[in-house]
Amino acid sequence: MREHRDRRLRRVAPVHGRQRLAKRLAGETNGASAVEFAIIAPVFILMIVGMLAYGIYFGAANSVQQIAADAARTSIAGLSAAERNTLVTSFIKHNAGAYVFIDPKQVAFKIGDDATDPNQYRVTVTYDASGLPIWALPVPMPGKTISFTSTIRLGGS
């Protein structure tokens, strides 16, 4: 009886051959790196391009916001509405090009005393960002027009 049992075990023995084959196939890694790279690279590259594009966009938006704030602070030196308007217009025309990612030809602005509160002066700067090099990229971006308003309280009596 023992002999009969040993024969059955020998018939099952080829499992070792399958285990060897499985180990050999699991050890084969030729081309695995290429496949992983082909899957991951497009996503990674798109993420990098997106970060660069949004970095440029946010840099331009920050510059527009800073122009509006600096122009509003410039208005404090004016004693009358006409003098404030002249100071702010001069500041924007002469200094807008000094800000990062800003083309001074694409800057528009609206200035004057706040209609709802005569003790405040309002500067609204609008920038046409269509000249930035980010719009050709395959990344969804915000609008091409960036606009910020800055309000400052007038001093004096």
Residue pairs with C-beta under 8 A, 6 or more apart in sequence:
46 138
46 139
49 137
49 138
49 139
50 137
50 139
52 134
53 134
53 137
53 139
53 141
54 139
54 141
56 101
56 132
56 133
56 134
57 129
57 132
57 134
57 141
57 142
59 100
59 101
60 100
60 101
60 102
60 127
60 129
60 132
60 146
61 146
61 148
62 100
63 99
63 100
63 101
63 102
63 127
64 99
64 102
64 107
64 125
64 126
64 127
64 146
64 147
64 148
65 148
65 150
66 99
67 92
67 95
67 96
67 99
67 102
67 107
67 125
67 148
68 109
68 123
68 124
68 125
68 148
68 149
68 150
69 150
70 91
70 95
71 88
71 91
71 92
71 109
71 111
71 123
71 125
71 150
72 88
72 121
72 122
72 123
72 150
72 151
72 152
73 152
74 87
74 88
74 91
75 84
75 87
75 88
75 111
75 121
75 123
75 152
76 152
76 154
76 155
77 83
77 84
77 87
78 84
78 85
78 86
78 87
78 88
79 156
81 112
81 113
84 111
84 121
85 111
85 112
88 109
88 111
88 123
89 109
89 111
92 107
92 109
92 125
93 104
96 102
96 104
96 107
97 103
97 104
101 132
102 127
103 131
106 127
106 128
106 129
106 130
106 131
107 125
107 126
107 127
108 125
108 126
108 127
108 128
109 123
109 124
109 125
109 126
110 122
110 123
110 124
110 126
111 121
111 122
111 123
111 124
112 121
112 122
113 120
113 121
113 122
113 154
114 120
114 121
114 122
114 151
119 153
119 154
120 151
120 152
120 153
120 154
121 151
121 152
121 153
121 154
122 149
122 150
122 151
123 149
123 150
123 151
123 152
124 147
124 148
124 149
124 150
125 147
125 148
125 149
125 150
126 145
126 146
126 147
127 145
127 146
127 147
128 144
128 145
129 144
129 145
129 146
130 144
134 141
135 141
135 144
